[in-house]
Amino acid sequence: MSRPTRFEEFRWLGDKRTQTVHDLDAITDACRLDELMAAETYLAFGPDTLVEARNRCYKPCRHCARAAEDAA
Ligand SMILES: [Zn+2]
């Protein structure tokens, strides 16, 4: 799974439907990012950090964001 070109400059991508945040540096097929792009229910964070995503009540994706969460 490759990073969506429109999010080249971002690392963290939120899914508004599930309040899940994905790590685009570690994205997996299980994240269903193609489906999320099609649904257009995503958002980026400012600043582009996992801490900011968490502050907005987004949960780290269990497929891609777990490693980053463990490191935090
Ligand atoms: Zn994910």
PDB file of the backbone (N, CA, C, O) and the ligand in Angstrom, with CONECT records:
HET     ZN  A 101       1
ATOM      1  N   MET A   1       0.871  -1.197   0.000  1.00  0.00           N
ATOM      2  CA  MET A   1       0.000   0.000   0.000  1.00  0.00           C
ATOM      3  C   MET A   1       0.897   1.232   0.000  1.00  0.00           C
ATOM      4  O   MET A   1       1.759   1.367   0.868  1.00  0.00           O
ATOM      5  N   SER A   2       0.710   2.109  -0.938  1.00  0.00           N
ATOM      6  CA  SER A   2       1.531   3.318  -0.994  1.00  0.00           C
ATOM      7  C   SER A   2       0.773   4.504  -0.410  1.00  0.00           C
ATOM      8  O   SER A   2      -0.454   4.507  -0.310  1.00  0.00           O
ATOM      9  N   ARG A   3       1.529   5.474  -0.043  1.00  0.00           N
ATOM     10  CA  ARG A   3       0.977   6.677   0.577  1.00  0.00           C
ATOM     11  C   ARG A   3       0.172   7.472  -0.462  1.00  0.00           C
ATOM     12  O   ARG A   3       0.639   7.680  -1.582  1.00  0.00           O
ATOM     13  N   PRO A   4      -1.021   7.910  -0.093  1.00  0.00           N
ATOM     14  CA  PRO A   4      -1.794   8.729  -1.035  1.00  0.00           C
ATOM     15  C   PRO A   4      -1.035  10.014  -1.373  1.00  0.00           C
ATOM     16  O   PRO A   4      -0.513  10.675  -0.475  1.00  0.00           O
ATOM     17  N   THR A   5      -0.972  10.365  -2.625  1.00  0.00           N
ATOM     18  CA  THR A   5      -0.159  11.523  -3.030  1.00  0.00           C
ATOM     19  C   THR A   5      -0.621  12.801  -2.351  1.00  0.00           C
ATOM     20  O   THR A   5       0.188  13.688  -2.078  1.00  0.00           O
ATOM     21  N   ARG A   6      -1.903  12.900  -2.081  1.00  0.00           N
ATOM     22  CA  ARG A   6      -2.370  14.159  -1.482  1.00  0.00           C
ATOM     23  C   ARG A   6      -1.945  14.278  -0.016  1.00  0.00           C
ATOM     24  O   ARG A   6      -2.095  15.339   0.589  1.00  0.00           O
ATOM     25  N   PHE A   7      -1.413  13.188   0.559  1.00  0.00           N
ATOM     26  CA  PHE A   7      -0.949  13.248   1.945  1.00  0.00           C
ATOM     27  C   PHE A   7       0.567  13.077   2.047  1.00  0.00           C
ATOM     28  O   PHE A   7       1.087  12.639   3.073  1.00  0.00           O
ATOM     29  N   GLU A   8       1.259  13.427   0.978  1.00  0.00           N
ATOM     30  CA  GLU A   8       2.713  13.305   0.967  1.00  0.00           C
ATOM     31  C   GLU A   8       3.377  14.038   2.123  1.00  0.00           C
ATOM     32  O   GLU A   8       4.410  13.600   2.629  1.00  0.00           O
ATOM     33  N   GLU A   9       2.797  15.130   2.531  1.00  0.00           N
ATOM     34  CA  GLU A   9       3.455  15.959   3.541  1.00  0.00           C
ATOM     35  C   GLU A   9       2.950  15.695   4.944  1.00  0.00           C
ATOM     36  O   GLU A   9       3.350  16.366   5.895  1.00  0.00           O
ATOM     37  N   PHE A  10       2.064  14.709   5.071  1.00  0.00           N
ATOM     38  CA  PHE A  10       1.537  14.380   6.386  1.00  0.00           C
ATOM     39  C   PHE A  10       1.939  12.968   6.783  1.00  0.00           C
ATOM     40  O   PHE A  10       2.179  12.120   5.925  1.00  0.00           O
ATOM     41  N   ARG A  11       2.010  12.721   8.073  1.00  0.00           N
ATOM     42  CA  ARG A  11       2.260  11.366   8.553  1.00  0.00           C
ATOM     43  C   ARG A  11       0.982  10.741   9.111  1.00  0.00           C
ATOM     44  O   ARG A  11       0.730   9.552   8.917  1.00  0.00           O
ATOM     45  N   TRP A  12       0.186  11.543   9.801  1.00  0.00           N
ATOM     46  CA  TRP A  12      -0.976  11.004  10.521  1.00  0.00           C
ATOM     47  C   TRP A  12      -2.266  11.349   9.795  1.00  0.00           C
ATOM     48  O   TRP A  12      -2.497  12.502   9.431  1.00  0.00           O
ATOM     49  N   LEU A  13      -3.108  10.335   9.589  1.00  0.00           N
ATOM     50  CA  LEU A  13      -4.347  10.511   8.842  1.00  0.00           C
ATOM     51  C   LEU A  13      -5.502   9.935   9.656  1.00  0.00           C
ATOM     52  O   LEU A  13      -5.499   8.752   9.998  1.00  0.00           O
ATOM     53  N   GLY A  14      -6.486  10.773   9.965  1.00  0.00           N
ATOM     54  CA  GLY A  14      -7.614  10.327  10.769  1.00  0.00           C
ATOM     55  C   GLY A  14      -8.796   9.902   9.922  1.00  0.00           C
ATOM     56  O   GLY A  14      -9.049  10.472   8.860  1.00  0.00           O
ATOM     57  N   ASP A  15      -9.526   8.888  10.400  1.00  0.00           N
ATOM     58  CA  ASP A  15     -10.782   8.457   9.782  1.00  0.00           C
ATOM     59  C   ASP A  15     -11.917   8.948  10.680  1.00  0.00           C
ATOM     60  O   ASP A  15     -12.075   8.482  11.808  1.00  0.00           O
ATOM     61  N   LYS A  16     -12.694   9.883  10.172  1.00  0.00           N
ATOM     62  CA  LYS A  16     -13.747  10.505  10.983  1.00  0.00           C
ATOM     63  C   LYS A  16     -14.843   9.522  11.374  1.00  0.00           C
ATOM     64  O   LYS A  16     -15.497   9.706  12.400  1.00  0.00           O
ATOM     65  N   ARG A  17     -15.053   8.482  10.572  1.00  0.00           N
ATOM     66  CA  ARG A  17     -16.135   7.536  10.859  1.00  0.00           C
ATOM     67  C   ARG A  17     -15.839   6.707  12.090  1.00  0.00           C
ATOM     68  O   ARG A  17     -16.721   6.461  12.913  1.00  0.00           O
ATOM     69  N   THR A  18     -14.573   6.270  12.214  1.00  0.00           N
ATOM     70  CA  THR A  18     -14.203   5.361  13.296  1.00  0.00           C
ATOM     71  C   THR A  18     -13.360   6.052  14.357  1.00  0.00           C
ATOM     72  O   THR A  18     -13.026   5.447  15.376  1.00  0.00           O
ATOM     73  N   GLN A  19     -13.008   7.335  14.122  1.00  0.00           N
ATOM     74  CA  GLN A  19     -12.124   8.074  15.034  1.00  0.00           C
ATOM     75  C   GLN A  19     -10.829   7.300  15.246  1.00  0.00           C
ATOM     76  O   GLN A  19     -10.336   7.159  16.365  1.00  0.00           O
ATOM     77  N   THR A  20     -10.292   6.801  14.126  1.00  0.00           N
ATOM     78  CA  THR A  20      -9.032   6.066  14.135  1.00  0.00           C
ATOM     79  C   THR A  20      -7.991   6.899  13.404  1.00  0.00           C
ATOM     80  O   THR A  20      -8.293   7.554  12.407  1.00  0.00           O
ATOM     81  N   VAL A  21      -6.750   6.866  13.915  1.00  0.00           N
ATOM     82  CA  VAL A  21      -5.670   7.592  13.235  1.00  0.00           C
ATOM     83  C   VAL A  21      -4.661   6.583  12.699  1.00  0.00           C
ATOM     84  O   VAL A  21      -4.234   5.672  13.408  1.00  0.00           O
ATOM     85  N   HIS A  22      -4.285   6.764  11.424  1.00  0.00           N
ATOM     86  CA  HIS A  22      -3.337   5.874  10.750  1.00  0.00           C
ATOM     87  C   HIS A  22      -1.977   6.544  10.642  1.00  0.00           C
ATOM     88  O   HIS A  22      -1.872   7.761  10.484  1.00  0.00           O
ATOM     89  N   ASP A  23      -0.935   5.719  10.732  1.00  0.00           N
ATOM     90  CA  ASP A  23       0.450   6.166  10.543  1.00  0.00           C
ATOM     91  C   ASP A  23       0.830   5.883   9.092  1.00  0.00           C
ATOM     92  O   ASP A  23       1.054   4.730   8.726  1.00  0.00           O
ATOM     93  N   LEU A  24       0.905   6.915   8.272  1.00  0.00           N
ATOM     94  CA  LEU A  24       1.169   6.718   6.839  1.00  0.00           C
ATOM     95  C   LEU A  24       2.578   6.187   6.578  1.00  0.00           C
ATOM     96  O   LEU A  24       2.863   5.702   5.484  1.00  0.00           O
ATOM     97  N   ASP A  25       3.464   6.276   7.581  1.00  0.00           N
ATOM     98  CA  ASP A  25       4.806   5.702   7.424  1.00  0.00           C
ATOM     99  C   ASP A  25       4.789   4.180   7.574  1.00  0.00           C
ATOM    100  O   ASP A  25       5.761   3.506   7.231  1.00  0.00           O
ATOM    101  N   ALA A  26       3.670   3.639   8.093  1.00  0.00           N
ATOM    102  CA  ALA A  26       3.618   2.202   8.387  1.00  0.00           C
ATOM    103  C   ALA A  26       2.306   1.584   7.910  1.00  0.00           C
ATOM    104  O   ALA A  26       1.871   0.550   8.418  1.00  0.00           O
ATOM    105  N   ILE A  27       1.695   2.224   6.942  1.00  0.00           N
ATOM    106  CA  ILE A  27       0.358   1.823   6.507  1.00  0.00           C
ATOM    107  C   ILE A  27       0.360   0.380   5.976  1.00  0.00           C
ATOM    108  O   ILE A  27       1.327  -0.052   5.348  1.00  0.00           O
ATOM    109  N   THR A  28      -0.720  -0.355   6.233  1.00  0.00           N
ATOM    110  CA  THR A  28      -0.839  -1.747   5.770  1.00  0.00           C
ATOM    111  C   THR A  28      -2.111  -1.895   4.938  1.00  0.00           C
ATOM    112  O   THR A  28      -2.984  -1.027   4.957  1.00  0.00           O
ATOM    113  N   ASP A  29      -2.201  -2.992   4.218  1.00  0.00           N
ATOM    114  CA  ASP A  29      -3.414  -3.256   3.432  1.00  0.00           C
ATOM    115  C   ASP A  29      -4.644  -3.330   4.331  1.00  0.00           C
ATOM    116  O   ASP A  29      -5.746  -2.968   3.919  1.00  0.00           O
ATOM    117  N   ALA A  30      -4.446  -3.801   5.560  1.00  0.00           N
ATOM    118  CA  ALA A  30      -5.560  -3.966   6.492  1.00  0.00           C
ATOM    119  C   ALA A  30      -6.177  -2.626   6.891  1.00  0.00           C
ATOM    120  O   ALA A  30      -7.299  -2.586   7.395  1.00  0.00           O
ATOM    121  N   CYS A  31      -5.461  -1.547   6.673  1.00  0.00           N
ATOM    122  CA  CYS A  31      -5.981  -0.218   7.022  1.00  0.00           C
ATOM    123  C   CYS A  31      -7.104   0.215   6.080  1.00  0.00           C
ATOM    124  O   CYS A  31      -7.877   1.116   6.406  1.00  0.00           O
ATOM    125  N   ARG A  32      -7.195  -0.429   4.908  1.00  0.00           N
ATOM    126  CA  ARG A  32      -8.238  -0.102   3.931  1.00  0.00           C
ATOM    127  C   ARG A  32      -8.193   1.374   3.570  1.00  0.00           C
ATOM    128  O   ARG A  32      -9.226   2.040   3.499  1.00  0.00           O
ATOM    129  N   LEU A  33      -6.992   1.873   3.343  1.00  0.00           N
ATOM    130  CA  LEU A  33      -6.835   3.294   3.055  1.00  0.00           C
ATOM    131  C   LEU A  33      -7.482   3.675   1.725  1.00  0.00           C
ATOM    132  O   LEU A  33      -7.975   4.792   1.567  1.00  0.00           O
ATOM    133  N   ASP A  34      -7.478   2.743   0.772  1.00  0.00           N
ATOM    134  CA  ASP A  34      -8.116   3.037  -0.516  1.00  0.00           C
ATOM    135  C   ASP A  34      -9.607   3.293  -0.320  1.00  0.00           C
ATOM    136  O   ASP A  34     -10.200   4.162  -0.959  1.00  0.00           O
ATOM    137  N   GLU A  35     -10.195   2.507   0.585  1.00  0.00           N
ATOM    138  CA  GLU A  35     -11.616   2.668   0.873  1.00  0.00           C
ATOM    139  C   GLU A  35     -11.871   3.998   1.592  1.00  0.00           C
ATOM    140  O   GLU A  35     -12.863   4.676   1.327  1.00  0.00           O
ATOM    141  N   LEU A  36     -10.969   4.356   2.496  1.00  0.00           N
ATOM    142  CA  LEU A  36     -11.088   5.626   3.220  1.00  0.00           C
ATOM    143  C   LEU A  36     -10.955   6.810   2.257  1.00  0.00           C
ATOM    144  O   LEU A  36     -11.696   7.787   2.366  1.00  0.00           O
ATOM    145  N   MET A  37     -10.016   6.720   1.323  1.00  0.00           N
ATOM    146  CA  MET A  37      -9.847   7.783   0.336  1.00  0.00           C
ATOM    147  C   MET A  37     -11.117   7.953  -0.492  1.00  0.00           C
ATOM    148  O   MET A  37     -11.538   9.071  -0.791  1.00  0.00           O
ATOM    149  N   ALA A  38     -11.721   6.814  -0.859  1.00  0.00           N
ATOM    150  CA  ALA A  38     -12.933   6.848  -1.674  1.00  0.00           C
ATOM    151  C   ALA A  38     -14.095   7.481  -0.906  1.00  0.00           C
ATOM    152  O   ALA A  38     -14.904   8.211  -1.478  1.00  0.00           O
ATOM    153  N   ALA A  39     -14.168   7.192   0.396  1.00  0.00           N
ATOM    154  CA  ALA A  39     -15.254   7.710   1.223  1.00  0.00           C
ATOM    155  C   ALA A  39     -15.039   9.183   1.582  1.00  0.00           C
ATOM    156  O   ALA A  39     -15.984   9.891   1.929  1.00  0.00           O
ATOM    157  N   GLU A  40     -13.777   9.635   1.493  1.00  0.00           N
ATOM    158  CA  GLU A  40     -13.418  11.034   1.784  1.00  0.00           C
ATOM    159  C   GLU A  40     -13.842  11.475   3.176  1.00  0.00           C
ATOM    160  O   GLU A  40     -14.295  12.602   3.371  1.00  0.00           O
ATOM    161  N   THR A  41     -13.689  10.572   4.143  1.00  0.00           N
ATOM    162  CA  THR A  41     -14.017  10.910   5.531  1.00  0.00           C
ATOM    163  C   THR A  41     -12.745  11.004   6.362  1.00  0.00           C
ATOM    164  O   THR A  41     -12.744  10.714   7.558  1.00  0.00           O
ATOM    165  N   TYR A  42     -11.668  11.411   5.712  1.00  0.00           N
ATOM    166  CA  TYR A  42     -10.374  11.505   6.383  1.00  0.00           C
ATOM    167  C   TYR A  42     -10.055  12.954   6.746  1.00  0.00           C
ATOM    168  O   TYR A  42     -10.674  13.887   6.235  1.00  0.00           O
ATOM    169  N   LEU A  43      -9.088  13.121   7.629  1.00  0.00           N
ATOM    170  CA  LEU A  43      -8.583  14.453   7.927  1.00  0.00           C
ATOM    171  C   LEU A  43      -7.130  14.351   8.366  1.00  0.00           C
ATOM    172  O   LEU A  43      -6.667  13.309   8.832  1.00  0.00           O
ATOM    173  N   ALA A  44      -6.429  15.465   8.203  1.00  0.00           N
ATOM    174  CA  ALA A  44      -5.065  15.565   8.694  1.00  0.00           C
ATOM    175  C   ALA A  44      -5.099  16.384   9.979  1.00  0.00           C
ATOM    176  O   ALA A  44      -6.079  17.069  10.272  1.00  0.00           O
ATOM    177  N   PHE A  45      -4.011  16.300  10.740  1.00  0.00           N
ATOM    178  CA  PHE A  45      -3.951  16.992  12.022  1.00  0.00           C
ATOM    179  C   PHE A  45      -2.943  18.140  11.975  1.00  0.00           C
ATOM    180  O   PHE A  45      -1.985  18.109  11.202  1.00  0.00           O
ATOM    181  N   GLY A  46      -3.170  19.139  12.801  1.00  0.00           N
ATOM    182  CA  GLY A  46      -2.233  20.247  12.880  1.00  0.00           C
ATOM    183  C   GLY A  46      -1.996  20.595  14.344  1.00  0.00           C
ATOM    184  O   GLY A  46      -2.912  21.099  14.994  1.00  0.00           O
ATOM    185  N   PRO A  47      -0.823  20.352  14.883  1.00  0.00           N
ATOM    186  CA  PRO A  47       0.344  19.767  14.219  1.00  0.00           C
ATOM    187  C   PRO A  47       0.146  18.284  13.880  1.00  0.00           C
ATOM    188  O   PRO A  47      -0.710  17.604  14.446  1.00  0.00           O
ATOM    189  N   ASP A  48       0.960  17.816  12.948  1.00  0.00           N
ATOM    190  CA  ASP A  48       0.835  16.470  12.402  1.00  0.00           C
ATOM    191  C   ASP A  48       1.523  15.457  13.325  1.00  0.00           C
ATOM    192  O   ASP A  48       2.575  14.913  12.991  1.00  0.00           O
ATOM    193  N   THR A  49       0.910  15.214  14.495  1.00  0.00           N
ATOM    194  CA  THR A  49       1.519  14.321  15.491  1.00  0.00           C
ATOM    195  C   THR A  49       0.460  13.377  16.061  1.00  0.00           C
ATOM    196  O   THR A  49      -0.738  13.656  16.007  1.00  0.00           O
ATOM    197  N   LEU A  50       0.927  12.258  16.607  1.00  0.00           N
ATOM    198  CA  LEU A  50       0.022  11.310  17.258  1.00  0.00           C
ATOM    199  C   LEU A  50      -0.579  11.934  18.518  1.00  0.00           C
ATOM    200  O   LEU A  50      -1.728  11.663  18.866  1.00  0.00           O
ATOM    201  N   VAL A  51       0.196  12.760  19.189  1.00  0.00           N
ATOM    202  CA  VAL A  51      -0.305  13.426  20.397  1.00  0.00           C
ATOM    203  C   VAL A  51      -1.509  14.301  20.047  1.00  0.00           C
ATOM    204  O   VAL A  51      -2.514  14.289  20.757  1.00  0.00           O
ATOM    205  N   GLU A  52      -1.408  15.053  18.961  1.00  0.00           N
ATOM    206  CA  GLU A  52      -2.522  15.907  18.544  1.00  0.00           C
ATOM    207  C   GLU A  52      -3.748  15.054  18.197  1.00  0.00           C
ATOM    208  O   GLU A  52      -4.873  15.399  18.559  1.00  0.00           O
ATOM    209  N   ALA A  53      -3.521  13.947  17.497  1.00  0.00           N
ATOM    210  CA  ALA A  53      -4.632  13.053  17.154  1.00  0.00           C
ATOM    211  C   ALA A  53      -5.314  12.535  18.420  1.00  0.00           C
ATOM    212  O   ALA A  53      -6.541  12.495  18.508  1.00  0.00           O
ATOM    213  N   ARG A  54      -4.502  12.142  19.390  1.00  0.00           N
ATOM    214  CA  ARG A  54      -5.056  11.641  20.655  1.00  0.00           C
ATOM    215  C   ARG A  54      -5.825  12.734  21.386  1.00  0.00           C
ATOM    216  O   ARG A  54      -6.862  12.468  21.993  1.00  0.00           O
ATOM    217  N   ASN A  55      -5.319  13.957  21.329  1.00  0.00           N
ATOM    218  CA  ASN A  55      -6.005  15.070  21.972  1.00  0.00           C
ATOM    219  C   ASN A  55      -7.391  15.289  21.375  1.00  0.00           C
ATOM    220  O   ASN A  55      -8.295  15.800  22.036  1.00  0.00           O
ATOM    221  N   ARG A  56      -7.539  14.891  20.110  1.00  0.00           N
ATOM    222  CA  ARG A  56      -8.834  15.022  19.450  1.00  0.00           C
ATOM    223  C   ARG A  56      -9.641  13.732  19.550  1.00  0.00           C
ATOM    224  O   ARG A  56     -10.609  13.537  18.815  1.00  0.00           O
ATOM    225  N   CYS A  57      -9.232  12.850  20.469  1.00  0.00           N
ATOM    226  CA  CYS A  57      -9.948  11.610  20.769  1.00  0.00           C
ATOM    227  C   CYS A  57      -9.879  10.590  19.639  1.00  0.00           C
ATOM    228  O   CYS A  57     -10.779   9.761  19.502  1.00  0.00           O
ATOM    229  N   TYR A  58      -8.832  10.637  18.836  1.00  0.00           N
ATOM    230  CA  TYR A  58      -8.615   9.596  17.821  1.00  0.00           C
ATOM    231  C   TYR A  58      -7.775   8.475  18.420  1.00  0.00           C
ATOM    232  O   TYR A  58      -6.809   8.720  19.142  1.00  0.00           O
ATOM    233  N   LYS A  59      -8.164   7.233  18.103  1.00  0.00           N
ATOM    234  CA  LYS A  59      -7.459   6.058  18.592  1.00  0.00           C
ATOM    235  C   LYS A  59      -6.428   5.612  17.558  1.00  0.00           C
ATOM    236  O   LYS A  59      -6.720   5.633  16.363  1.00  0.00           O
ATOM    237  N   PRO A  60      -5.236   5.210  17.984  1.00  0.00           N
ATOM    238  CA  PRO A  60      -4.246   4.707  17.025  1.00  0.00           C
ATOM    239  C   PRO A  60      -4.756   3.438  16.353  1.00  0.00           C
ATOM    240  O   PRO A  60      -5.300   2.556  17.018  1.00  0.00           O
ATOM    241  N   CYS A  61      -4.582   3.345  15.044  1.00  0.00           N
ATOM    242  CA  CYS A  61      -4.963   2.149  14.291  1.00  0.00           C
ATOM    243  C   CYS A  61      -4.151   0.963  14.790  1.00  0.00           C
ATOM    244  O   CYS A  61      -2.941   1.077  14.982  1.00  0.00           O
ATOM    245  N   ARG A  62      -4.812  -0.181  15.004  1.00  0.00           N
ATOM    246  CA  ARG A  62      -4.088  -1.338  15.540  1.00  0.00           C
ATOM    247  C   ARG A  62      -3.193  -1.984  14.500  1.00  0.00           C
ATOM    248  O   ARG A  62      -2.320  -2.781  14.844  1.00  0.00           O
ATOM    249  N   HIS A  63      -3.397  -1.651  13.231  1.00  0.00           N
ATOM    250  CA  HIS A  63      -2.575  -2.244  12.181  1.00  0.00           C
ATOM    251  C   HIS A  63      -1.275  -1.470  11.955  1.00  0.00           C
ATOM    252  O   HIS A  63      -0.214  -2.073  11.796  1.00  0.00           O
ATOM    253  N   CYS A  64      -1.355  -0.148  11.941  1.00  0.00           N
ATOM    254  CA  CYS A  64      -0.192   0.637  11.523  1.00  0.00           C
ATOM    255  C   CYS A  64       0.376   1.515  12.621  1.00  0.00           C
ATOM    256  O   CYS A  64       1.571   1.809  12.587  1.00  0.00           O
ATOM    257  N   ALA A  65      -0.409   1.948  13.588  1.00  0.00           N
ATOM    258  CA  ALA A  65       0.039   2.964  14.539  1.00  0.00           C
ATOM    259  C   ALA A  65       0.506   2.400  15.869  1.00  0.00           C
ATOM    260  O   ALA A  65       0.935   3.149  16.747  1.00  0.00           O
ATOM    261  N   ARG A  66       0.428   1.086  16.023  1.00  0.00           N
ATOM    262  CA  ARG A  66       0.755   0.488  17.321  1.00  0.00           C
ATOM    263  C   ARG A  66       2.228   0.705  17.689  1.00  0.00           C
ATOM    264  O   ARG A  66       2.548   1.015  18.836  1.00  0.00           O
ATOM    265  N   ALA A  67       3.127   0.537  16.698  1.00  0.00           N
ATOM    266  CA  ALA A  67       4.559   0.695  16.975  1.00  0.00           C
ATOM    267  C   ALA A  67       4.864   2.108  17.440  1.00  0.00           C
ATOM    268  O   ALA A  67       5.637   2.314  18.375  1.00  0.00           O
ATOM    269  N   ALA A  68       4.251   3.073  16.782  1.00  0.00           N
ATOM    270  CA  ALA A  68       4.488   4.466  17.158  1.00  0.00           C
ATOM    271  C   ALA A  68       3.927   4.754  18.541  1.00  0.00           C
ATOM    272  O   ALA A  68       4.505   5.519  19.313  1.00  0.00           O
ATOM    273  N   GLU A  69       2.806   4.139  18.841  1.00  0.00           N
ATOM    274  CA  GLU A  69       2.210   4.330  20.162  1.00  0.00           C
ATOM    275  C   GLU A  69       3.103   3.736  21.247  1.00  0.00           C
ATOM    276  O   GLU A  69       3.265   4.334  22.311  1.00  0.00           O
ATOM    277  N   ASP A  70       3.681   2.571  20.987  1.00  0.00           N
ATOM    278  CA  ASP A  70       4.568   1.953  21.964  1.00  0.00           C
ATOM    279  C   ASP A  70       5.807   2.797  22.194  1.00  0.00           C
ATOM    280  O   ASP A  70       6.349   2.825  23.299  1.00  0.00           O
ATOM    281  N   ALA A  71       6.259   3.487  21.148  1.00  0.00           N
ATOM    282  CA  ALA A  71       7.469   4.309  21.244  1.00  0.00           C
ATOM    283  C   ALA A  71       7.197   5.618  21.954  1.00  0.00           C
ATOM    284  O   ALA A  71       8.127   6.253  22.449  1.00  0.00           O
ATOM    285  N   ALA A  72       5.946   6.034  22.013  1.00  0.00           N
ATOM    286  CA  ALA A  72       5.606   7.337  22.584  1.00  0.00           C
ATOM    287  C   ALA A  72       5.668   7.304  24.113  1.00  0.00           C
ATOM    288  O   ALA A  72       5.411   8.317  24.763  1.00  0.00           O
TER     289      ALA A  72
HETATM  290 ZN    ZN A 101      -3.874   1.906   9.929  1.00  0.00          ZN2+
END
